[in-house]
Amino acid sequence: MKRLLTSRALSYLRFFAKKALAKHQPTVIGVAGSVGKSSTRNAIEAILKDHFPTKSVGNSETGIPLGILGMKPENYTKLDWAKMLLKSPFNLNFLQGTKYLIAEMGIDEPDPPKNMGYLLTILKPHIAVSLNVSATHSLQFDKTLSDNRNALSEEERLKLIIQKIAEEDTKIITKSQCAIGIYNTDDEYVSEQIKSKTPTSTKLLSFGTKNSCDISYGLYKVSLKGTSFAFYVKTEDKREEVTVNFPRFILPREYREVFAAAILVGLQTGLTLEQIKASLEKNYVLPKGRSSLFSGINNTMIIDSTYNASKASISTFLDLVDTLKKETDRPVTLLLGDMRELGEESKIEHEEVAVKLIGIVDYLYLVGPLTREYVLPVVQLNESLFKEIRWFDTSIRAGEFMKENLVKNSIVLAKGSQNTIFLEEAVKQILADKNDRKNLCRQEEFWKKEK
């Protein structure tokens, strides 16, 4: 009964969202990928908002239609949903005057309504961006494997699952009939799908490390004072260089994918590189819990990336703090929570993270049953390379310990999945300025009740 009601509610919201899109006909820009969707959506909006009426929505089968209708759940109660369903027919004009609509299009499963195929029944992008794929939500994609799955090694099974995720995720370009597809040539899974399955009617633009890309990467610099990224943009007769500077943010190298994709989108709207650079530097903000920088107790610097976690994103941030450690000679403290929804791949993904952090992290604090089962045994074999290793069953207990024992002057990285882990509750206890608590993720009333 619940499934039937949910299906009907989704169809109802989709109907009015499509009606609003047909009425106002904004140019839709869609963003897909395992890592960096929200950051890319924000970067595109930062570029466009000074020049065109722009709105952004996302990222799910409910978030997209609700966003199109100008609504957002307050507390996810039945009453809240009833109010939004009743308001839907009267909110068709939310997009009035909108030139560009940026949609974050995230998938969780291979089946509707949580797959790309379903999202494309709500809206189809004119410009589509495919960032990358990794084993996020691999638990849901386990079922796509054949019956001989038990004969596969862990590595073979993981590769097949990522291929399935790539096949579904890249439908934003291969199945959307978009006019322009922007994709990451460095991601072999993405590149293979795009090159083999995109119709010839779609204009493809690429970003990556190769000089042949429409935009390639130049010099990357990061310090505790900020981050800068250089890019080379291919034009008809030359390669033009542009550098964007973010003095307020400490960003991993992999954010170059975010900004490269956003710059290509900006160019397709007719903006110049000078306009793109100025608007991006002026307007870009980080979503909460995605590399936010806070001052911590004991003169520490906290890199708060508690919104979610995957092996790819954790590896990215470990490289970042390794660079900062070498530059500043500060110790590194890692607060690491479970990576959830990985299914049978959970063991190998956690173990690979465990190997990666050895030699980078000085003080390691783990939270959750998966880190105890898979990370703790690996790092304990290399215990002499750490100054401290501790495991906690909850984020609150980890925060209580860190509040009393956090090493002075350290660089603190907090990274973990949201599903029952909620590492922001540990970060909350080690902030130097308690007013910064409002800038942590999941501080709304709904999440406070969930925790």
Phi, psi and omega in degrees: 000316180297319180296321179295316179296319179297316180299317180292322178296319179295318179297321179297311179296319179298320180302311183285329175296316178295325177296318178294319179296317180295326182289318188256340174049054173290156172282120186268131174246117182254142181233126178230160179151161180282325184228132171096008182298310183296319180296321179291317176303315179295321180294318178297316179296321178300322180288317189276331193297334178284345190239337183218152171295116190228140172225157177228149181218168174152178003235015192232184180295340174258320183298323182291306180296322177297318178297319178299328180266007175073031182234154177213133180301142177269315183216005175062022176280166177300322178295319179300314180294321179299318179298317181292322178295321179292326182281340187308312182295341184262001183248027184288345184261012180300326182272006183304128179082358182285126177274314181235132175245118181262121183244120172277119189244090184261141178246148178241337187214166176279348186250154176293150007265011186259025179241172181292324179305318179291316180301326179287349172278347177271310180209150178238124184288146170279321173243124183239137181241128174243112189276307189183170171222147174210184190276027172295141181060027180295337177304315182288336181268356177304324186290350179280349181283155182285175184293342181269023182303326183292343179276352183270148172285167179301318181294319179294319180295318180296318180298317180296321180294317179297323176298320179293320177297316180298318180300318180285314186294320184283358173300342175302334176254313189286335184239002187267349185061031180292153178283326183228128176243127181245124188218163184266108182288342181283341178270108186297327181291315178296310184301318181298315181294315184295313184292328185268339190238354181282130178295153184293342179288345180269128175279122182260135174234144186236153170227150182162193185278339185284142178297338181286347180293155177295331170218128181238169190266139173251216186288137177245130178229135177219141175207179178291354178265349179146189186222146173225147180229130174254145180225152173246119183257125181277123175248188185299323186234003182196173171251122183256135182263140174220138179240129177249136186242136179231084184293343183265351188238141171254107189241142176293160178305325185293349174295348176299328175298316180302308186284327177298313179298317181295320179297317178298320176299313180302319179296325180289344177270358178099001179284153176273164177300324180296318178294318180298311181301313183298315182289322180295314180292327182283319194252345188292131175230152179271139170298151180300137177078015178235071178081028174291145182250126179229152170279133180251173176297159177060034177060034178267162174244124184256125171259106187267105176235051188273356185300315180194177183205144170218168179302317182297315183289323178295317178301319178301314183286330175295320175299321180298309183290333175296317177298315181294324179298315180293326182284322188256345185062027176268149175287157180249128173250127178246122171258106189242125177254169177307148165260118187261170175062036180257352177060223183291348180272358184302317183299307184293324180293316179292320180295323178293322174297318180301317179294319183298321187282344180295129181093345177257315187269134177264315182241118186244121178239119186254146179225131174109154184294329182287323177292327178292321184282322190246327182272314185304314180298324181291314183287331179293333174293340180241034188303329183293343181272359179244155173269336177196140174227126177219149176240143180229147181278338179223158178294325181296317179294323177297317179296321179298319179292314182295327179300326182265343190229006184297129184291136181299145173066010184280158170266119185254121174251127178244122186211127178184166179285159182278333189296095180069359182269302173054060182296343178300337179287336172281316179302323181306327186276348183245011177288137177290323180249111183297340177294341178288350180302326180292344180266003175276159179284159175055052176253005179289163183300322179302313183289326178299324177288324180296324184283000000 
